[in-house]
Structures are given as structure tokens and as C-alpha cells.
Amino acid sequence: QVQLVQSGGGLVQAGGSLRLSCAASGSIFSINAMRWYRQAPGKQRDLVAEIISGGATNYADSVKGRFAISMSRDATKITVYLQMNSLKPEDTAVYSCNAGGARSYWGKGTLVTVSS
């Protein structure tokens, strides 16, 4: 089992920045990728960014150049960050982290609201 605890999020004005964090603990040896998804009201959940074991990263086209995913790891915990800059109102969504491997685990989600 893997436990994910998210922090960060909140309300920010357009053009501002926020950083999300997600700490994974438990059977972290089974994790080979960490991802951030978001779901805006009335829309499907979309992949925002991912970081794969080895450090390769991928981003949705809508956030390239504005968001950055990074990860730190020690013996007992993996922490993934999503630095979000130049935020736009259309970035408003619930952001959820995901740990992928033999199984998929989800954080509880955190609301990011960008006001115009």
C-alpha cells in the first residue's frame, strides 16, 4: 500500500504562482512514476504532468513552459512537487497526485482557484 498526502493549493490571482506537494509513503519501492492530474468543473480529469523513474518528465501542452514537476526521494518517502507559474483562470481545477507502478494510488485532491 502507498499513502499519498497532498498539500498546497488555494486561491491566487491570474499571473500568480502556487506550488503543490504530494508525499508518498508506504510501499514506495513499487512506484515508477508520479503524476499530477486536474479536473475542472464539468470536465474530465486530464494529465497535467508526470515524472518517470530516471527523471524524464512530460507535460500537457496547455501547461508547458509554465508548470514544472520535480521529485525528491529518500528511503521512506517520495515527494513530488508541481510548481505552477503564470497561472490562468483556465487552470482552475481540483489537482490530484497519482503514484503509478504495480498499482495506482491517488491523493485526495486539492482545489486551485485562479481569479481573473
All heavy atoms as an XYZ file, in Angstrom:
855
protein
N       0.833     -1.205      0.000
C       0.000      0.000      0.000
C       0.860      1.244      0.000
O       1.958      1.271      0.553
C      -0.903      0.014      1.253
C      -2.014     -1.017      1.223
C      -3.117     -0.673      0.247
O      -3.310      0.490     -0.091
N      -3.833     -1.686     -0.226
N       0.369      2.262     -0.672
C       1.029      3.569     -0.725
C       0.034      4.612     -0.235
O      -1.133      4.599     -0.635
C       1.487      3.895     -2.157
C       1.997      5.333     -2.243
C       2.557      2.913     -2.617
N       0.494      5.478      0.620
C      -0.323      6.585      1.101
C       0.192      7.878      0.473
O       1.392      8.120      0.433
C      -0.264      6.697      2.632
C      -0.848      5.507      3.366
C       0.108      4.319      3.386
O       1.306      4.465      3.622
N      -0.426      3.124      3.135
N      -0.726      8.704     -0.006
C      -0.390      9.986     -0.621
C      -1.040     11.110      0.168
O      -2.243     11.075      0.423
C      -0.874     10.038     -2.069
C      -0.301      9.001     -3.037
C      -0.944      9.149     -4.403
C       1.198      9.142     -3.142
N      -0.235     12.090      0.540
C      -0.732     13.245      1.269
C      -0.378     14.499      0.477
O       0.802     14.784      0.249
C      -0.134     13.327      2.689
C      -0.624     14.587      3.399
C      -0.512     12.080      3.492
N      -1.394     15.220      0.067
C      -1.206     16.425     -0.724
C      -1.233     17.672      0.161
O      -1.910     17.695      1.197
C      -2.296     16.563     -1.779
C      -2.273     15.503     -2.845
C      -3.325     15.765     -3.912
O      -3.963     14.842     -4.405
N      -3.503     17.020     -4.296
N      -0.519     18.700     -0.285
C      -0.584     19.997      0.365
C      -0.400     21.075     -0.702
O       0.077     20.805     -1.805
C       0.479     20.126      1.454
O       1.770     19.961      0.918
N      -0.777     22.289     -0.330
C      -0.706     23.399     -1.269
C      -2.066     23.678     -1.858
O      -3.076     23.119     -1.443
N      -2.084     24.507     -2.867
C      -3.340     24.885     -3.476
C      -3.913     26.131     -2.841
O      -3.296     26.760     -1.995
N      -5.099     26.505     -3.289
C      -5.765     27.690     -2.754
C      -6.152     28.648     -3.847
O      -6.304     28.281     -5.011
N      -6.303     29.903     -3.449
C      -6.761     30.960     -4.357
C      -5.594     31.863     -4.723
O      -4.827     32.281     -3.843
C      -7.858     31.767     -3.674
C      -8.372     33.011     -4.401
C      -9.065     32.620     -5.701
C      -9.322     33.793     -3.493
N      -5.477     32.156     -6.005
C      -4.410     33.030     -6.483
C      -4.940     33.856     -7.639
O      -5.862     33.417     -8.350
C      -3.171     32.205     -6.912
C      -3.478     31.333     -8.107
C      -1.967     33.091     -7.160
N      -4.384     35.038     -7.827
C      -4.781     35.860     -8.957
C      -4.082     35.396    -10.222
O      -2.987     34.794    -10.174
C      -4.434     37.323     -8.686
C      -5.319     37.982     -7.649
C      -5.071     39.476     -7.561
O      -3.968     39.952     -7.797
N      -6.112     40.223     -7.202
N      -4.693     35.686    -11.342
C      -4.083     35.351    -12.627
C      -2.688     35.967    -12.716
O      -2.485     37.112    -12.301
C      -4.956     35.844    -13.770
N      -1.764     35.171    -13.228
C      -0.371     35.604    -13.304
C       0.458     35.195    -12.111
O       1.689     35.305    -12.137
N      -0.192     34.728    -11.070
C       0.500     34.336     -9.857
C       1.042     32.918     -9.921
O       0.955     32.243    -10.956
N       1.595     32.477     -8.793
C       2.225     31.164     -8.711
C       1.722     30.408     -7.485
O       1.354     31.015     -6.468
C       3.746     31.304     -8.604
O       4.289     31.918     -9.746
N       1.741     29.111     -7.594
C       1.443     28.218     -6.478
C       2.327     26.980     -6.617
O       2.734     26.622     -7.732
C      -0.018     27.771     -6.479
C      -1.091     28.730     -5.996
C      -2.466     28.122     -6.236
C      -0.901     29.061     -4.526
N       2.577     26.333     -5.485
C       3.288     25.063     -5.522
C       2.475     24.011     -4.793
O       2.057     24.227     -3.646
C       4.679     25.165     -4.909
C       5.504     23.908     -5.161
C       6.930     24.030     -4.686
N       7.065     23.790     -3.270
C       8.195     23.375     -2.690
N       9.275     23.176     -3.439
N       8.251     23.192     -1.388
N       2.273     22.894     -5.454
C       1.616     21.740     -4.858
C       2.658     20.706     -4.471
O       3.670     20.540     -5.161
C       0.619     21.114     -5.831
C      -0.441     22.037     -6.433
C      -1.361     21.237     -7.364
C      -1.250     22.718     -5.350
N       2.382     20.013     -3.379
C       3.258     18.931     -2.938
C       2.438     17.674     -2.719
O       1.254     17.747     -2.367
C       3.959     19.301     -1.623
O       4.732     20.462     -1.750
N       3.080     16.548     -2.899
C       2.426     15.260     -2.666
C       3.478     14.318     -2.109
O       4.473     14.034     -2.785
C       1.834     14.718     -3.957
S       1.118     13.075     -3.815
N       3.256     13.851     -0.895
C       4.205     12.953     -0.236
C       3.663     11.538     -0.259
O       2.547     11.285      0.214
C       4.454     13.400      1.197
N       4.460     10.630     -0.792
C       4.093      9.217     -0.861
C       4.904      8.439      0.166
O       6.122      8.595      0.250
C       4.353      8.671     -2.259
N       4.228      7.593      0.912
C       4.892      6.736      1.894
C       4.289      5.347      1.824
O       3.261      5.123      1.194
C       4.744      7.322      3.302
O       3.379      7.433      3.656
N       4.933      4.407      2.478
C       4.487      3.024      2.431
C       5.349      2.226      1.472
O       6.568      2.327      1.497
N       4.745      1.489      0.598
C       5.465      0.620     -0.341
C       5.979      1.403     -1.541
O       5.622      1.128     -2.695
C       4.554     -0.520     -0.794
O       4.110     -1.288      0.312
N       6.852      2.372     -1.267
C       7.289      3.277     -2.337
C       8.193      2.584     -3.350
O       8.379      3.083     -4.453
C       7.970      4.534     -1.776
C       9.212      4.163     -0.962
C       6.990      5.352     -0.952
C      10.039      5.375     -0.551
N       8.726      1.418     -2.986
C       9.587      0.699     -3.933
C       8.819      0.291     -5.185
O       9.400      0.028     -6.228
C      10.163     -0.552     -3.253
C       9.120     -1.526     -2.792
C       8.628     -2.504     -3.655
C       8.601     -1.458     -1.509
C       7.660     -3.390     -3.242
C       7.628     -2.345     -1.083
C       7.159     -3.309     -1.945
N       7.490      0.230     -5.068
C       6.660     -0.205     -6.189
C       6.321      0.925     -7.157
O       5.717      0.693     -8.198
C       5.355     -0.812     -5.656
O       4.547      0.172     -5.050
N       6.699      2.160     -6.805
C       6.325      3.316     -7.622
C       7.354      3.546     -8.712
O       8.553      3.612     -8.432
C       6.201      4.570     -6.748
C       5.088      4.393     -5.720
C       5.940      5.804     -7.608
C       5.031      5.506     -4.703
N       6.886      3.692     -9.966
C       7.823      4.023    -11.037
C       7.472      5.313    -11.758
O       8.162      5.718    -12.693
C       7.950      2.873    -12.033
C       6.616      2.461    -12.620
O       5.717      3.265    -12.764
N       6.485      1.188    -12.960
N       6.402      5.966    -11.335
C       6.039      7.253    -11.924
C       5.137      8.005    -10.960
O       4.326      7.392    -10.247
C       5.312      7.062    -13.252
N       5.289      9.308    -10.958
C       4.404     10.176    -10.175
C       3.785     11.160    -11.140
O       4.471     11.730    -12.011
C       5.175     10.919     -9.086
C       5.750     10.007     -8.015
S       4.502      9.280     -6.932
C       3.935     10.720     -6.026
N       2.487     11.395    -10.984
C       1.756     12.235    -11.924
C       0.840     13.214    -11.204
O       0.373     12.921    -10.113
C       0.932     11.363    -12.888
C       1.777     10.390    -13.706
C       0.922      9.524    -14.607
N       1.755      8.715    -15.503
C       2.117      7.474    -15.231
N       1.729      6.880    -14.111
N       2.876      6.809    -16.089
N       0.595     14.326    -11.853
C      -0.425     15.274    -11.425
C      -1.522     15.308    -12.478
O      -1.240     15.440    -13.679
C       0.157     16.674    -11.250
C       1.001     16.826    -10.040
C       2.356     16.786     -9.966
C       0.540     17.063     -8.709
N       2.776     16.965     -8.668
C       1.670     17.150     -7.879
C      -0.724     17.209     -8.128
C       1.586     17.373     -6.504
C      -0.808     17.436     -6.767
C       0.334     17.513     -5.958
N      -2.744     15.183    -12.016
C      -3.926     15.310    -12.857
C      -4.741     16.498    -12.356
O      -4.590     16.946    -11.222
C      -4.794     14.054    -12.778
C      -4.249     12.849    -13.479
C      -3.281     12.047    -12.881
C      -4.711     12.484    -14.745
C      -2.783     10.924    -13.519
C      -4.222     11.359    -15.392
C      -3.263     10.582    -14.773
O      -2.787      9.472    -15.410
N      -5.632     16.980    -13.206
C      -6.570     18.006    -12.765
C      -7.919     17.769    -13.421
O      -8.018     17.217    -14.516
C      -6.062     19.409    -13.070
C      -6.020     19.776    -14.541
C      -5.409     21.168    -14.710
N      -5.354     21.587    -16.102
C      -4.747     22.689    -16.521
N      -4.129     23.499    -15.641
N      -4.741     23.002    -17.800
N      -8.934     18.200    -12.683
C     -10.297     18.095    -13.187
C     -11.016     19.399    -12.919
O     -11.239     19.768    -11.757
C     -11.038     16.930    -12.549
C     -12.415     16.683    -13.146
C     -13.012     15.363    -12.704
O     -12.627     14.793    -11.679
N     -13.940     14.852    -13.488
N     -11.364     20.068    -13.985
C     -12.127     21.311    -13.883
C     -13.610     20.981    -13.778
O     -14.042     19.899    -14.206
C     -11.857     22.198    -15.090
N     -14.413     21.872    -13.224
C     -15.855     21.605    -13.099
C     -16.479     21.239    -14.434
O     -16.288     21.937    -15.429
C     -16.406     22.937    -12.572
C     -15.260     23.564    -11.874
C     -14.042     23.173    -12.653
N     -17.188     20.121    -14.453
C     -17.888     19.701    -15.645
C     -17.019     19.090    -16.723
O     -17.508     18.816    -17.831
N     -15.738     18.884    -16.421
C     -14.828     18.339    -17.432
C     -14.199     17.039    -16.946
O     -14.264     16.690    -15.776
C     -13.742     19.369    -17.761
C     -14.289     20.631    -18.408
C     -13.166     21.522    -18.901
C     -13.716     22.740    -19.619
N     -12.630     23.609    -20.147
N     -13.562     16.341    -17.844
C     -12.903     15.097    -17.492
C     -11.576     15.391    -16.810
O     -11.046     16.490    -16.897
C     -12.663     14.249    -18.738
C     -11.652     14.846    -19.718
C     -11.441     13.988    -20.951
O     -12.279     13.166    -21.296
N     -10.315     14.161    -21.614
N     -11.057     14.385    -16.131
C      -9.762     14.515    -15.481
C      -8.663     14.348    -16.533
O      -8.673     13.386    -17.305
C      -9.611     13.470    -14.381
C      -8.322     13.591    -13.593
C      -8.381     12.793    -12.322
N      -8.650     11.385    -12.557
C      -8.963     10.529    -11.596
N      -9.052     10.951    -10.342
N      -9.178      9.264    -11.887
N      -7.740     15.278    -16.530
C      -6.664     15.277    -17.519
C      -5.303     15.205    -16.849
O      -5.105     15.765    -15.759
C      -6.719     16.548    -18.378
C      -7.933     16.600    -19.273
O      -8.349     15.542    -19.775
O      -8.466     17.711    -19.467
N      -4.365     14.579    -17.524
C      -2.991     14.544    -17.056
C      -2.357     15.917    -17.254
O      -2.435     16.485    -18.341
C      -2.206     13.481    -17.815
C      -0.725     13.358    -17.459
C      -0.534     12.897    -16.022
C      -0.035     12.393    -18.428
N      -1.714     16.416    -16.215
C      -1.039     17.706    -16.288
C       0.456     17.520    -16.501
O       1.052     18.136    -17.376
C      -1.278     18.514    -14.997
C      -0.499     19.825    -15.019
C      -2.757     18.773    -14.790
N       1.055     16.664    -15.675
C       2.497     16.454    -15.747
C       2.837     15.121    -15.112
O       2.115     14.646    -14.227
C       3.243     17.578    -15.030
N       3.928     14.547    -15.561
C       4.399     13.303    -14.983
C       5.916     13.289    -14.920
O       6.586     13.938    -15.729
C       3.910     12.091    -15.772
C       4.437     12.009    -17.178
C       3.929     10.776    -17.910
O       3.231      9.944    -17.315
O       4.253     10.654    -19.113
N       6.418     12.547    -13.944
C       7.850     12.333    -13.830
C       8.061     10.838    -13.630
O       7.432     10.220    -12.776
C       8.478     13.183    -12.707
C       9.995     13.010    -12.681
C       7.845     12.881    -11.348
C      10.692     14.102    -11.868
N       8.918     10.292    -14.485
C       9.142      8.858    -14.523
C      10.450      8.539    -13.800
O      11.338      9.392    -13.738
C       9.229      8.375    -15.978
C       8.074      8.920    -16.805
C       9.254      6.861    -16.046
C       6.718      8.495    -16.335
N      10.561      7.338    -13.267
C      11.815      6.901    -12.657
C      12.956      7.159    -13.633
O      12.881      6.778    -14.793
C      11.760      5.410    -12.312
O      10.816      5.174    -11.318
N      14.002      7.804    -13.168
C      15.080      8.204    -14.058
C      15.028      9.690    -14.342
O      16.014     10.267    -14.805
N      13.869     10.299    -14.101
C      13.763     11.742    -14.176
C      13.100     12.323    -15.392
O      12.910     13.541    -15.471
N      12.718     11.494    -16.365
C      12.059     12.044    -17.552
C      10.726     12.669    -17.160
O      10.007     12.150    -16.300
C      11.835     10.942    -18.576
N      10.404     13.781    -17.785
C       9.163     14.487    -17.493
C       8.352     14.704    -18.768
O       8.910     14.782    -19.873
C       9.434     15.853    -16.838
O      10.239     16.642    -17.712
C      10.149     15.691    -15.506
N       7.048     14.802    -18.590
C       6.151     15.106    -19.697
C       5.086     16.056    -19.183
O       4.677     15.972    -18.016
C       5.491     13.830    -20.235
C       6.480     12.899    -20.882
O       7.061     13.202    -21.909
N       6.691     11.747    -20.271
N       4.636     16.933    -20.066
C       3.646     17.942    -19.692
C       2.533     18.014    -20.714
O       2.753     17.790    -21.910
C       4.300     19.321    -19.596
C       5.355     19.433    -18.533
C       6.687     19.181    -18.811
C       5.009     19.800    -17.231
C       7.659     19.272    -17.829
C       5.974     19.913    -16.236
C       7.297     19.640    -16.544
O       8.257     19.742    -15.568
N       1.357     18.364    -20.238
C       0.280     18.706    -21.159
C       0.671     19.969    -21.908
O       1.340     20.856    -21.354
C      -1.012     18.932    -20.380
N       0.247     20.069    -23.153
C       0.603     21.234    -23.959
C       0.151     22.536    -23.302
O       0.823     23.559    -23.401
C      -0.028     21.118    -25.345
C       0.657     20.065    -26.206
O       1.786     19.657    -25.881
O       0.045     19.658    -27.216
N      -0.966     22.482    -22.615
C      -1.546     23.693    -22.034
C      -0.717     24.267    -20.883
O      -0.920     25.423    -20.509
C      -2.963     23.413    -21.537
O      -2.950     22.382    -20.565
N       0.208     23.490    -20.335
C       0.986     23.968    -19.193
C       2.480     24.037    -19.482
O       3.250     24.490    -18.626
C       0.739     23.113    -17.922
C      -0.751     23.017    -17.625
C       1.365     21.728    -18.062
N       2.892     23.609    -20.657
C       4.317     23.634    -20.993
C       4.868     25.052    -20.886
O       4.260     25.998    -21.375
C       4.539     23.089    -22.407
C       4.477     21.578    -22.501
C       4.734     21.104    -23.927
C       4.643     19.598    -24.031
N       4.797     19.116    -25.426
N       6.019     25.161    -20.250
C       6.645     26.465    -20.067
C       6.144     27.218    -18.855
O       6.727     28.247    -18.484
N       5.070     26.746    -18.242
C       4.521     27.433    -17.051
C       4.611     26.570    -15.799
O       4.788     27.092    -14.702
C       3.061     27.808    -17.289
C       2.842     28.747    -18.457
C       1.403     29.254    -18.510
N       0.440     28.179    -18.706
C      -0.564     27.917    -17.865
N      -0.725     28.636    -16.781
N      -1.416     26.926    -18.125
N       4.436     25.269    -15.954
C       4.452     24.350    -14.815
C       5.739     23.531    -14.849
O       6.276     23.235    -15.918
C       3.275     23.392    -14.878
C       1.924     24.007    -14.619
C       1.733     25.378    -14.587
C       0.825     23.192    -14.389
C       0.494     25.937    -14.346
C      -0.426     23.731    -14.145
C      -0.594     25.108    -14.134
N       6.190     23.130    -13.670
C       7.366     22.278    -13.577
C       7.138     21.223    -12.498
O       6.754     21.563    -11.376
C       8.606     23.100    -13.253
N       7.373     19.971    -12.862
C       7.243     18.875    -11.921
C       8.637     18.456    -11.481
O       9.579     18.431    -12.285
C       6.469     17.685    -12.546
C       6.148     16.633    -11.486
C       7.209     17.090    -13.732
C       5.158     15.571    -11.972
N       8.772     18.157    -10.213
C      10.050     17.690     -9.688
C       9.778     16.682     -8.588
O       8.647     16.559     -8.101
C      10.896     18.856     -9.161
O      10.216     19.542     -8.124
N      10.820     15.972     -8.198
C      10.632     14.898     -7.226
C      11.858     14.775     -6.345
O      12.985     14.947     -6.814
C      10.367     13.581     -7.967
C      10.062     12.399     -7.089
S       9.556     10.967     -8.081
C      11.078     10.568     -8.901
N      11.646     14.486     -5.083
C      12.725     14.127     -4.172
C      12.391     12.775     -3.562
O      11.221     12.403     -3.456
C      12.901     15.182     -3.078
O      11.755     15.247     -2.251
N      13.428     12.047     -3.194
C      13.214     10.692     -2.692
C      14.237     10.355     -1.618
O      15.415     10.672     -1.754
C      13.330      9.710     -3.863
C      13.029      8.265     -3.515
C      12.945      7.429     -4.771
N      12.390      6.097     -4.475
C      11.732      5.352     -5.359
N      11.554      5.800     -6.577
N      11.278      4.162     -5.026
N      13.760      9.724     -0.557
C      14.674      9.146      0.419
C      14.207      7.724      0.711
O      13.395      7.175     -0.022
C      14.782     10.008      1.684
C      13.458     10.156      2.430
O      12.598      9.241      2.346
O      13.275     11.178      3.108
N      14.739      7.138      1.748
C      14.476      5.720      1.996
C      13.006      5.442      2.299
O      12.520      4.333      2.074
C      15.348      5.220      3.144
N      12.306      6.421      2.816
C      10.936      6.153      3.283
C       9.867      6.974      2.594
O       8.674      6.732      2.801
C      10.835      6.417      4.796
O      11.117      7.798      5.049
C      11.815      5.531      5.575
N      10.259      7.951      1.798
C       9.257      8.847      1.243
C       9.670      9.352     -0.128
O      10.845      9.598     -0.395
C       9.072     10.034      2.195
C       7.964     10.989      1.835
C       7.736     12.021      2.940
C       8.910     12.929      3.125
N       8.663     13.971      4.153
N       8.671      9.527     -0.983
C       8.830     10.226     -2.252
C       7.949     11.458     -2.191
O       6.762     11.346     -1.839
C       8.397      9.352     -3.435
C       9.287      8.121     -3.564
C       8.421     10.154     -4.735
C       8.790      7.126     -4.608
N       8.517     12.600     -2.517
C       7.721     13.819     -2.576
C       7.795     14.380     -3.979
O       8.874     14.564     -4.531
C       8.216     14.867     -1.568
O       8.218     14.298     -0.246
C       7.295     16.078     -1.569
N       6.637     14.630     -4.550
C       6.571     15.227     -5.883
C       5.969     16.620     -5.752
O       5.057     16.837     -4.950
C       5.761     14.341     -6.852
C       4.316     14.211     -6.422
C       5.864     14.859     -8.267
N       6.518     17.548     -6.513
C       6.091     18.937     -6.479
C       5.566     19.337     -7.858
O       6.032     18.847     -8.881
C       7.254     19.843     -6.100
C       7.918     19.473     -4.809
C       9.033     18.636     -4.780
C       7.441     19.962     -3.592
C       9.643     18.296     -3.585
C       8.060     19.631     -2.391
C       9.154     18.788     -2.394
O       9.758     18.454     -1.209
N       4.640     20.252     -7.843
C       4.197     20.878     -9.082
C       4.265     22.385     -8.858
O       3.445     22.944     -8.128
C       2.782     20.447     -9.461
C       2.299     20.958    -10.809
C       3.104     20.322    -11.948
C       0.810     20.684    -11.012
N       5.267     23.006     -9.461
C       5.392     24.459     -9.414
C       4.587     25.035    -10.558
O       4.836     24.698    -11.720
C       6.862     24.866     -9.525
C       7.079     26.365     -9.535
C       6.717     27.021     -8.218
O       7.042     26.497     -7.155
N       6.044     28.160     -8.285
N       3.638     25.873    -10.224
C       2.736     26.434    -11.230
C       2.937     27.939    -11.283
O       2.682     28.638    -10.293
C       1.288     26.098    -10.884
C       1.035     24.602    -10.719
S      -0.688     24.193    -10.410
C      -0.922     24.917     -8.788
N       3.399     28.415    -12.422
C       3.649     29.838    -12.626
C       2.741     30.386    -13.709
O       2.164     29.624    -14.489
C       5.119     30.064    -13.008
C       6.093     29.574    -11.959
O       5.845     29.689    -10.758
N       7.206     29.030    -12.395
N       2.655     31.687    -13.758
C       1.834     32.355    -14.780
C       0.449     31.718    -14.866
O      -0.047     31.408    -15.956
C       2.527     32.298    -16.145
O       3.799     32.890    -16.092
N      -0.164     31.544    -13.731
C      -1.455     30.859    -13.679
C      -2.543     31.648    -14.399
O      -2.551     32.887    -14.383
C      -1.851     30.598    -12.228
C      -1.108     29.409    -11.592
C      -1.175     29.488    -10.070
C      -1.693     28.096    -12.090
N      -3.432     30.897    -15.005
C      -4.545     31.461    -15.767
C      -5.858     30.981    -15.149
O      -5.900     29.912    -14.527
C      -4.479     30.991    -17.219
C      -3.167     31.296    -17.923
C      -3.162     30.699    -19.316
C      -1.852     30.967    -20.038
N      -1.844     30.374    -21.417
N      -6.936     31.716    -15.362
C      -8.232     31.261    -14.835
C      -8.590     29.847    -15.301
O      -9.213     29.090    -14.554
C      -9.212     32.305    -15.369
C      -8.394     33.545    -15.476
C      -7.038     33.079    -15.918
N      -8.179     29.482    -16.505
C      -8.497     28.145    -17.010
C      -7.691     27.046    -16.326
O      -7.921     25.863    -16.568
C      -8.295     28.071    -18.529
C      -6.951     28.567    -19.023
C      -6.996     30.014    -19.489
O      -7.638     30.862    -18.799
O      -6.384     30.306    -20.538
N      -6.753     27.413    -15.469
C      -6.049     26.419    -14.665
C      -6.845     26.027    -13.417
O      -6.440     25.109    -12.686
C      -4.677     26.947    -14.232
C      -3.716     27.149    -15.391
O      -3.679     26.290    -16.291
O      -3.015     28.190    -15.400
N      -7.932     26.704    -13.179
C      -8.769     26.392    -12.025
C      -9.287     24.961    -12.126
O      -9.898     24.579    -13.129
C      -9.954     27.365    -11.932
O      -9.450     28.693    -11.671
C     -10.919     26.956    -10.832
N      -9.019     24.172    -11.095
C      -9.404     22.762    -11.106
C      -9.039     22.135     -9.759
O      -8.341     22.746     -8.945
C      -8.680     22.016    -12.217
N      -9.512     20.922     -9.575
C      -9.019     20.098     -8.477
C      -7.824     19.318     -9.008
O      -7.931     18.613    -10.017
C     -10.104     19.135     -7.960
C      -9.515     18.186     -6.925
C     -11.257     19.927     -7.364
N      -6.697     19.472     -8.319
C      -5.458     18.812     -8.726
C      -5.222     17.601     -7.826
O      -5.257     17.720     -6.590
C      -4.291     19.784     -8.618
C      -4.275     20.813     -9.713
C      -5.212     21.846     -9.741
C      -3.339     20.760    -10.737
C      -5.217     22.782    -10.760
C      -3.328     21.701    -11.753
C      -4.274     22.702    -11.756
O      -4.271     23.633    -12.772
N      -4.957     16.469     -8.455
C      -4.744     15.232     -7.706
C      -3.416     14.605     -8.117
O      -3.094     14.571     -9.313
C      -5.875     14.236     -7.981
O      -7.126     14.762     -7.591
N      -2.691     14.109     -7.134
C      -1.464     13.390     -7.475
C      -1.761     11.899     -7.569
O      -2.710     11.390     -6.978
C      -0.346     13.674     -6.482
S      -0.588     13.045     -4.830
N      -0.940     11.249     -8.342
C      -1.097      9.820     -8.603
C       0.273      9.156     -8.559
O       1.239      9.694     -9.107
C      -1.757      9.614     -9.963
C      -1.744      8.175    -10.405
O      -0.787      7.710    -11.019
N      -2.805      7.461    -10.085
N       0.329      8.014     -7.914
C       1.548      7.211     -7.887
C       1.289      5.949     -8.692
O       0.332      5.206     -8.407
C       1.923      6.857     -6.454
N       2.103      5.735     -9.694
C       1.887      4.608    -10.583
C       2.981      3.563    -10.454
O       4.140      3.883    -10.217
N       2.581      2.319    -10.628
C       3.501      1.190    -10.570
C       2.689     -0.067    -10.786
O       1.867     -0.141    -11.690
N       2.903     -1.030     -9.903
C       2.097     -2.242     -9.982
C       0.615     -1.922     -9.758
O      -0.270     -2.560    -10.321
C       2.577     -3.254     -8.957
N       0.375     -0.929     -8.932
C      -0.980     -0.424     -8.704
C      -0.960      1.085     -8.827
O       0.105      1.705     -8.901
C      -1.455     -0.831     -7.310
C      -1.636     -2.336     -7.113
C      -2.111     -2.643     -5.710
N      -3.383     -1.985     -5.392
C      -3.984     -2.044     -4.207
N      -3.403     -2.711     -3.208
N      -5.117     -1.431     -3.990
N      -2.150      1.653     -8.871
C      -2.273      3.101     -8.972
C      -2.891      3.641     -7.698
O      -3.894      3.107     -7.216
C      -3.149      3.461    -10.176
O      -3.244      4.860    -10.347
N      -2.287      4.683     -7.159
C      -2.777      5.283     -5.921
C      -3.041      6.768     -6.172
O      -2.328      7.413     -6.945
C      -1.742      5.128     -4.809
C      -1.408      3.700     -4.491
C      -0.374      3.036     -5.149
C      -2.140      2.998     -3.537
C      -0.073      1.722     -4.863
C      -1.838      1.677     -3.238
C      -0.808      1.046     -3.900
O      -0.516     -0.258     -3.614
N      -4.044      7.288     -5.457
C      -4.464      8.671     -5.661
C      -4.458      9.453     -4.353
O      -4.831      8.945     -3.299
C      -5.875      8.705     -6.237
C      -5.947      8.221     -7.640
C      -6.180      6.951     -8.067
C      -5.781      9.019     -8.825
N      -6.150      6.901     -9.434
C      -5.914      8.143     -9.928
C      -5.519     10.366     -9.061
C      -5.803      8.587    -11.247
C      -5.418     10.805    -10.372
C      -5.561      9.924    -11.442
N      -4.058     10.717     -4.473
C      -4.248     11.641     -3.378
C      -5.687     12.116     -3.348
O      -6.471     11.835     -4.270
N      -6.025     12.877     -2.306
C      -7.416     13.294     -2.124
C      -7.809     14.459     -3.012
O      -8.988     14.750     -3.164
C      -7.660     13.644     -0.656
C      -7.628     12.426      0.256
C      -8.017     12.788      1.671
C      -8.070     11.552      2.542
N      -8.478     11.868      3.931
N      -6.823     15.136     -3.559
C      -7.125     16.280     -4.409
C      -7.103     17.583     -3.634
O      -7.436     17.624     -2.450
N      -6.702     18.631     -4.331
C      -6.682     19.953     -3.726
C      -7.183     20.963     -4.761
O      -6.861     20.862     -5.942
C      -5.282     20.317     -3.220
O      -5.315     21.541     -2.510
C      -4.291     20.449     -4.366
N      -7.978     21.910     -4.311
C      -8.568     22.874     -5.221
C      -7.610     24.031     -5.462
O      -7.088     24.621     -4.522
C      -9.882     23.396     -4.654
C     -10.609     24.452     -5.478
C     -11.012     23.907     -6.844
C     -11.830     24.967     -4.726
N      -7.420     24.341     -6.728
C      -6.673     25.532     -7.143
C      -7.658     26.432     -7.876
O      -8.286     26.008     -8.848
C      -5.493     25.162     -8.063
C      -4.871     26.406     -8.667
C      -4.464     24.347     -7.287
N      -7.788     27.641     -7.380
C      -8.686     28.612     -7.987
C      -7.872     29.818     -8.435
O      -7.168     30.425     -7.615
C      -9.779     29.057     -7.012
O     -10.506     27.911     -6.549
C     -10.749     30.012     -7.697
N      -7.967     30.144     -9.717
C      -7.249     31.288    -10.268
C      -8.272     32.336    -10.660
O      -9.118     32.098    -11.528
C      -6.400     30.881    -11.477
C      -5.577     32.075    -11.973
C      -5.488     29.710    -11.135
N      -8.203     33.480    -10.013
C      -9.164     34.548    -10.294
C      -8.616     35.480    -11.367
O      -7.417     35.703    -11.468
C      -9.454     35.325     -9.015
O      -8.288     35.965     -8.548
N      -9.535     36.025    -12.133
C      -9.120     36.925    -13.234
C      -9.045     38.359    -12.771
O      -9.442     38.708    -11.681
C     -10.097     36.787    -14.395
O     -11.401     37.088    -13.956
